Amino acid sequence: MKLYEQIASTIVARENCRKSGNDEWFARHTECLEACEKQLPSGSGFDAGTSIDLEKSTSDKFVLKTAFHHMDEYGGYDGWTEHTVTVKPNLLHDFELVIGGRNRNDIKDYIHETFDHVLTEEAVEEKAA
């Protein structure tokens, strides 16, 4: 299963458990989403990592929050831009990405490329301890 499929199906399953009052499986699905977050961009500019915005995610889309740490021409860090990455289904191309936030240094193209690649990778299953 691809990472975006794992995230989408787990968000829906988690919400169904919340509605039905199944606390045990709600917690398990939450843990699964936390494991998925470990596969999302972190480092190489995404120095604060990426998280799933469970408040804004629905059965029709999911929303990721990230930030990019920009560098100046001398290799020094010179500020951050915050971004949302909204993943929506697309009948022709699996999903569509909408990148929110400021487009400093044309960073949105890089963010789109990075997330498109990561989300189509196979999801890594966590081993039970």
Contacts in CASP RR format, 6 or more apart in sequence:
PFRMAT RR
TARGET T0000
AUTHOR 0000-0000-0000
METHOD contacts of the structure
MODEL  1
MKLYEQIASTIVARENCRKSGNDEWFARHTECLEACEKQLPSGSGFDAGT
SIDLEKSTSDKFVLKTAFHHMDEYGGYDGWTEHTVTVKPNLLHDFELVIG
GRNRNDIKDYIHETFDHVLTEEAVEEKAA
1 9 0 8 1.000
1 122 0 8 1.000
1 123 0 8 1.000
2 94 0 8 1.000
2 119 0 8 1.000
2 120 0 8 1.000
2 121 0 8 1.000
2 122 0 8 1.000
2 123 0 8 1.000
3 36 0 8 1.000
3 39 0 8 1.000
3 40 0 8 1.000
3 118 0 8 1.000
3 119 0 8 1.000
3 120 0 8 1.000
3 121 0 8 1.000
3 122 0 8 1.000
3 123 0 8 1.000
4 87 0 8 1.000
4 94 0 8 1.000
4 95 0 8 1.000
4 119 0 8 1.000
4 120 0 8 1.000
5 123 0 8 1.000
6 32 0 8 1.000
6 36 0 8 1.000
6 123 0 8 1.000
7 33 0 8 1.000
7 36 0 8 1.000
7 52 0 8 1.000
7 62 0 8 1.000
7 87 0 8 1.000
7 119 0 8 1.000
8 62 0 8 1.000
8 87 0 8 1.000
10 29 0 8 1.000
10 32 0 8 1.000
10 33 0 8 1.000
10 36 0 8 1.000
11 33 0 8 1.000
11 52 0 8 1.000
11 54 0 8 1.000
11 57 0 8 1.000
11 58 0 8 1.000
11 59 0 8 1.000
11 62 0 8 1.000
12 59 0 8 1.000
13 25 0 8 1.000
13 29 0 8 1.000
14 26 0 8 1.000
14 29 0 8 1.000
14 30 0 8 1.000
14 33 0 8 1.000
14 54 0 8 1.000
15 58 0 8 1.000
15 59 0 8 1.000
17 23 0 8 1.000
17 25 0 8 1.000
17 26 0 8 1.000
17 29 0 8 1.000
18 26 0 8 1.000
31 126 0 8 1.000
32 126 0 8 1.000
33 52 0 8 1.000
33 54 0 8 1.000
35 124 0 8 1.000
35 126 0 8 1.000
36 52 0 8 1.000
36 123 0 8 1.000
37 50 0 8 1.000
37 51 0 8 1.000
37 52 0 8 1.000
39 118 0 8 1.000
39 121 0 8 1.000
39 123 0 8 1.000
39 124 0 8 1.000
40 49 0 8 1.000
40 50 0 8 1.000
40 51 0 8 1.000
40 52 0 8 1.000
40 64 0 8 1.000
40 66 0 8 1.000
40 115 0 8 1.000
40 118 0 8 1.000
41 49 0 8 1.000
41 50 0 8 1.000
41 66 0 8 1.000
41 114 0 8 1.000
41 115 0 8 1.000
41 118 0 8 1.000
42 49 0 8 1.000
42 50 0 8 1.000
43 49 0 8 1.000
45 68 0 8 1.000
45 69 0 8 1.000
46 66 0 8 1.000
46 67 0 8 1.000
46 68 0 8 1.000
46 69 0 8 1.000
46 114 0 8 1.000
47 67 0 8 1.000
47 69 0 8 1.000
48 66 0 8 1.000
48 67 0 8 1.000
48 69 0 8 1.000
48 80 0 8 1.000
49 66 0 8 1.000
49 67 0 8 1.000
50 64 0 8 1.000
50 65 0 8 1.000
50 66 0 8 1.000
50 85 0 8 1.000
51 64 0 8 1.000
51 65 0 8 1.000
51 66 0 8 1.000
52 62 0 8 1.000
52 63 0 8 1.000
52 64 0 8 1.000
52 65 0 8 1.000
53 62 0 8 1.000
53 63 0 8 1.000
53 64 0 8 1.000
53 65 0 8 1.000
53 84 0 8 1.000
56 63 0 8 1.000
57 63 0 8 1.000
60 88 0 8 1.000
60 89 0 8 1.000
61 86 0 8 1.000
61 87 0 8 1.000
61 88 0 8 1.000
61 89 0 8 1.000
62 86 0 8 1.000
62 87 0 8 1.000
63 84 0 8 1.000
63 85 0 8 1.000
63 86 0 8 1.000
63 87 0 8 1.000
64 84 0 8 1.000
64 85 0 8 1.000
64 86 0 8 1.000
64 87 0 8 1.000
64 115 0 8 1.000
65 82 0 8 1.000
65 83 0 8 1.000
65 84 0 8 1.000
65 85 0 8 1.000
66 82 0 8 1.000
66 83 0 8 1.000
66 84 0 8 1.000
66 85 0 8 1.000
66 111 0 8 1.000
67 80 0 8 1.000
67 81 0 8 1.000
67 82 0 8 1.000
67 83 0 8 1.000
68 80 0 8 1.000
68 81 0 8 1.000
68 83 0 8 1.000
68 107 0 8 1.000
68 110 0 8 1.000
68 111 0 8 1.000
69 77 0 8 1.000
69 79 0 8 1.000
69 80 0 8 1.000
70 77 0 8 1.000
70 78 0 8 1.000
70 79 0 8 1.000
70 80 0 8 1.000
70 81 0 8 1.000
70 104 0 8 1.000
70 105 0 8 1.000
70 107 0 8 1.000
71 77 0 8 1.000
71 78 0 8 1.000
72 78 0 8 1.000
81 101 0 8 1.000
81 102 0 8 1.000
81 104 0 8 1.000
81 107 0 8 1.000
82 101 0 8 1.000
82 102 0 8 1.000
83 99 0 8 1.000
83 100 0 8 1.000
83 101 0 8 1.000
83 107 0 8 1.000
83 108 0 8 1.000
83 111 0 8 1.000
84 99 0 8 1.000
84 100 0 8 1.000
84 101 0 8 1.000
85 97 0 8 1.000
85 98 0 8 1.000
85 99 0 8 1.000
85 100 0 8 1.000
85 111 0 8 1.000
85 115 0 8 1.000
86 97 0 8 1.000
86 98 0 8 1.000
86 99 0 8 1.000
86 100 0 8 1.000
87 95 0 8 1.000
87 96 0 8 1.000
87 97 0 8 1.000
87 115 0 8 1.000
87 119 0 8 1.000
88 95 0 8 1.000
88 96 0 8 1.000
88 98 0 8 1.000
89 95 0 8 1.000
89 96 0 8 1.000
90 96 0 8 1.000
94 120 0 8 1.000
95 119 0 8 1.000
97 112 0 8 1.000
97 115 0 8 1.000
97 116 0 8 1.000
99 108 0 8 1.000
99 111 0 8 1.000
99 112 0 8 1.000
99 115 0 8 1.000
100 108 0 8 1.000
101 108 0 8 1.000
END
